[in-house]
Amino acid sequence: METRFVRGLVPLSADPITYGHIDLIARAASQCHDLIVLITQNDGKRGS
């Protein structure tokens, strides 16, 4: 499959990372040549 984009960015404040996040990253990776996954910390966000 031909990539649509040269670079991609997936910013996440995911703690913990779930299978849904992994799926999102995999789909983004299939759309671009280079993918940056930025995992940040959001102290104001509460997990469920």
C-alpha positions, 0 to 999 in steps of 0.5 A, a space after each residue: 500500500 502506498 503511503 499518503 503522508 511523509 510524516 505523521 504525529 500521534 500525541 497521546 496522554 494515555 496511561 495505561 496504553 490500551 489495545 485501542 491506542 495500539 490500533 490507532 498507532 498501527 493505522 496511523 503508521 500505515 498512512 505515513 512514511 515516518 510516524 512520531 508517537 508523542 506520549 505525554 503526562 496530563 496531571 489534570 486527567 483522571 483515568 477511569 
